[in-house]
């Protein structure tokens, strides 16, 4: 459900709701994994912190409308009363997790927060996002930890336009986004978007054709993501983690399964171990299949923690059997074009 109820639109639950996140946590509880993890609490976030990225007029509008009856951050991005405080908690959760990894108190981590953030831009929310959880976390932690280089690897099915915009002229952040080509936003995420000024060359988009599956994503990691990380040599790797590229998601047309997310996590962990002392942070973004997000999330959490639970993904044989899971020639062509951008990352 996206549109206001009316004569031809039956009332229903909005696609971005708490259910998928609750089910993700519930499956971790059932598996026994939660009891073996380190809990990180959200930290207090001020308006000044949010203003590291967002326009103050926008912040004040969201707060004022949240204090009243809620409103619209932008097209199809409604929010209710109290959403400002909830969005601030999401920023604080991602910020706290990043601080823990940079401080060395935890090895890596996953911020299971909502609302998501990778579409939010400086002057507007977009795509169910109010504030840029990851951009603000990077900017605030950079003040404390004084690191030099961060790389973001966004595997949400939609383009991470907000994260891209936050660092488009900033060479200290390499932004990489794998996404279904021209899905959302429909006018962003092309390979030609490379950054500007001092940031030129530090933004890489990997727009993949609809229908891409396990083979295409792993090839994109091998041919683009990992070589870009090796060339850039980040001090920290951050993942805007959306599970809406799965074969069950209603808002994407890709075919990933839980083992794809497990393998991508494994590859990033190996890269982080080699390049930046294992420092890897993930923050939850999209994913709208209440049935399947939990299994994708559990696979990622098992890989991050090194703990294999007794839970099996019942959907896995079905999705692995989908025709087209092997990389197709037109998908390889798109990946090769993105791979050509890696050598242009300034040394």
MIBANU-689648 format. One record per residue (C-alpha): x, y, z. Coordinates in steps of 0.2 Angstrom, whole numbers, plus 2048, in hexadecimal, padded with zeros to 3 digits. Each point is the difference from the previous one (the first is absolute). Example, Ala and Ser with C-alpha at 12.3 -4.5 7.8 and 13.67 -1.06 7.14 Angstrom:
! MIBANU-689648
83E7EA827/8068117FD/
***
This chain:
! MIBANU-689648
800800800/8078117FB/7F180B7FC/7F380880B/7F07F5801/7F18047F5/7F37F97F5/80C7F67F6/80E7FE80D/7FC7F480E/808804810/80F7F6804/811800809/80E80B7F9/80E7F77F8/80D80780D/7FA7FA810/8077F8810/7FB7EE7FC/80F7FB7F5/80C80780D/7F67F880F/8007EF7F6/8138027FD/803802812/7F47F2805/8087F37F5/811805808/7F87FD811/7F97EF7FB/8117FB7F9/808804810/80C80C7F8/7FA810809/8067FA810/8127FE7F9/8018117F9/806811808/7F280C801/8038127FC/7F480D806/7FC8107F5/809810806/7F8811802/80080A7F0/7FD8137FF/7F980B7F3/8128067FD/8057EE7FD/7F27FE7F3/8058117F8/8117F97FC/7F77FA7F1/7EE8077FF/7FA8117FD/7F9808811/7F08067F8/7FD7EE7FB/8047F9811/7F580C809/7F17FD7F4/8017ED803/801803813/7F180C800/7F57F57F6/8067F180A/7FB809810/7EE8037F8/7F87F37F5/80E7FB7F5/8028047ED/8097FC7F0/8138017FF/7FE7FF7ED/7F67F77F3/7FA7EF807/80A802810/7F380380E/804801812/7F6800810/800809811/8107FC809/80A7FB7F1/80D80D803/8057F8810/8007EF7F8/80B8067F1/80C80880C/8027EF809/8047F87F0/80D80C7FD/8077FD811/8007EE7FE/80A8007F1/80C80D807/8027F6810/8047F07F7/80D8097F5/80880880F/8017EE808/8097F97F1/80C80F7FF/8037FF812/8047EE7FF/7F37FB80D/7F87F57F3/8077F87F0/7F28047F4/7ED802802/7EF8037F9/7F480E804/7EF7F97FF/7F78117FF/7F18097F7/7FC80B7F8/80D7FD7F2/80B80E7FA/8097FD7F0/7F480A7F5/7FF81080C/80880F7F9/805810808/7F08097FD/7F37F27FF/7FC7EF805/7FD7F37F2/7FC7EE7FE/7F97FD812/810808807/80080F80C/812803804/8107F97F9/8057F480E/8117FB7F8/8068117FA/7FC808811/8097F1809/80F8027F5/801813802/7FE7FF813/80C7F2803/80D8097F4/80080E80D/8047F480E/80B7F37F8/80980B7F2/8007F27F3/8068047EF/7F67F47F4/7EF7F7800/7F87F57F3/7EE7FD7FF/7F97F17F6/7ED8017FE/7F87F07FB/7EE806802/7F67FD7EF/7FD8137FF/80E80D7FC/807808810/7FE8117F9/800808812/8117F9805/8078047EE/7FA812802/807802812/8127FC7FA/7FF8057ED/80E80C802/8097F880E/8107F57FC/8007F9812/7F17F57FC/7FF7F47F2/7EE7FC7FC/7FB7F07F7/7EE7FB7FC/7FA7F07F8/7EE8027FB/7F37FB7F3/80280D7F2/7F480F800/7F57F880D/7FF80D80D/80480E7FF/7FC7FE7EE/80C80E7FB/8107FC80A/80D7F3802/8078007EF/8137FB7FD/8038127FA/7FD807811/812800806/80180E80D/8058127FE/80E80C804/80C7F780C/7F47F1801/8017FC7EE/8047EE7FD/7FB7FB812/7EE7FB7FC/7FC7F07F7/7EF7FA7FA/7FD7EE7FB/7EF8007F8/7FB7EE7FC/7F27FA7F5/7F07FB807/8007ED803/8127FF806/8047F280C/80D7F880B/80D7FF7F1/7FE8127FB/802807812/80F7F5804/8088057EF/7FD812804/8097FE811/80F7F77F8/80280C7F1/7FB811808/7FD801812/80F7F6807/80D8087F3/7F9811805/8027FD812/8127FA7FD/8048107F6/7F880C80D/8077F7810/7F280680C/802801813/7EE7FA802/7F37F77F5/7EE805802/7F17F77F8/7EF8077FD/7F87EF802/7EF7FE7F7/7F97EE7FC/7F48067F3/80B7F87F2/7F97EF805/7F67F57F5/7F180380C/800813801/7F08097FA/80A8107FC/80E7F97F6/8027F47F1/8117F7805/8027EE805/80C80080F/7FF7F380E/8077FF811/8107F87FA/80380F7F5/80080B80F/80B7F480A/80D7FF7F2/8008137FD/802802813/80E7F3800/80980A7F2/7FF811809/8067F8810/80F7F97F7/8038117F8/7FE809811/80D7F4808/80C8047F3/7FE8137FE/7F9807810/8027F480F/7F07F87FD/7F6810803/7EF7FD7F8/7EF808804/7EF7FC7F9/7F080A802/7EF7FA7FB/7F78087F1/7F37F87F6/7F87EF7FE/7ED7FE7FF/7FD7ED800/7FA7FC812/8037EE7FC/8128017F9/80980F807/8037F6810/8097F27F8/80B80C7F6/80480980F/8047F180A/80C7FA7F3/809811801/8007FF813/8077EE801/80E8067F4/80480F80A/8017F7811/8077F07FA/7F27F6808/7F67F47F6/7EF7FD807/7F57F17FD/7F480A7F6/7FE7FB7ED/7F980C7F3/7F17F67F9/7FF80C7F1/8117FD7FB/7FE7F17F4/7F28097F7/80A8107FD/8107F77FC/7F67F67F3/7FA8107F7/8058007EE/80D80E7FD/8097FF810/8107FD7F6/8078117F9/7F98047EF/80A8097F2/7F6810801/803801813/8137FD7FD/80080E7F4/7F980C80D/80C7FA80D/80F8027F4/7FB8127FC/800803813/8107F7802/80880D7F4/7FD80D80D/80B7F980E/8108057F7/7FA812801/7FF801813/80E80C804/80F7F9809/
***
